[in-house]
Amino acid sequence: PYVIVCNHQASLDLMGMVEVIPDRCVPIAKKELMYLGTVGWACWLSGIIFINRHKREDAINVISRTARIMHRENVR
């Protein structure tokens, strides 16, 4: 398993990054993207993991849980 970190400047950059990242790789995005109408729905349906950057503990828990699942199932 591995993690790719991308610093994008706009919400729509995520759509372009989806085309570049390897297969079976799931992006993690800020939770605010979930509320952007059609973009939010597309992100949610594609399986993006949303984190709440304003609540540090919640974000750490989501990322830790995701890392444990990746390690347990040996997926990227």
C-alpha positions in Angstrom: 0.0 0.0 0.0 1.1 3.6 -0.6 -0.2 7.1 -0.2 0.1 9.9 -2.9 -0.1 13.4 -1.5 -1.2 16.1 -4.0 -1.5 19.8 -3.2 -4.2 21.1 -5.5 -5.3 24.7 -5.7 -9.0 24.3 -6.7 -11.8 21.9 -6.0 -12.0 20.9 -9.7 -8.4 19.8 -9.7 -9.5 16.6 -8.0 -11.3 15.6 -11.2 -8.1 15.8 -13.2 -6.1 14.0 -10.6 -8.5 11.1 -10.8 -7.4 10.5 -14.3 -3.7 10.4 -13.4 -3.6 8.4 -10.2 -3.1 4.6 -10.4 -6.0 2.1 -10.4 -7.5 1.1 -7.1 -6.3 4.3 -5.5 -8.9 6.3 -3.5 -8.4 10.0 -3.0 -9.0 11.7 0.4 -10.7 15.1 0.1 -11.9 17.8 2.4 -15.5 17.4 3.5 -16.6 20.7 2.1 -16.3 19.2 -1.4 -19.2 16.9 -0.6 -21.6 19.9 -0.5 -20.7 21.2 -4.0 -23.8 19.9 -5.7 -23.0 17.8 -8.8 -19.3 17.7 -8.0 -20.0 16.5 -4.5 -22.3 13.7 -5.7 -19.7 12.6 -8.3 -17.0 12.5 -5.7 -19.2 10.6 -3.3 -20.3 8.1 -5.9 -16.6 7.5 -7.0 -15.7 6.5 -3.4 -13.7 9.5 -2.3 -13.0 9.5 1.4 -14.0 12.8 3.0 -12.2 14.3 6.0 -13.3 17.2 8.2 -10.2 19.4 8.4 -11.7 21.6 11.0 -12.0 18.7 13.5 -8.5 17.4 13.9 -9.4 14.3 15.9 -12.1 13.2 13.4 -9.7 13.6 10.5 -7.1 11.6 12.2 -9.6 8.8 13.0 -10.8 8.6 9.4 -7.3 8.5 8.0 -6.2 5.9 10.6 -9.1 3.7 9.9 -8.5 3.9 6.2 -4.8 3.0 6.7 -5.7 0.0 8.8 -8.2 -1.2 6.2 -5.5 -0.7 3.5 -3.0 -2.7 5.5 -5.4 -5.5 6.5 -6.7 -6.0 2.9 -3.3 -5.3 1.3 -4.7 -2.9 -1.1 -3.4 0.4 -2.6 
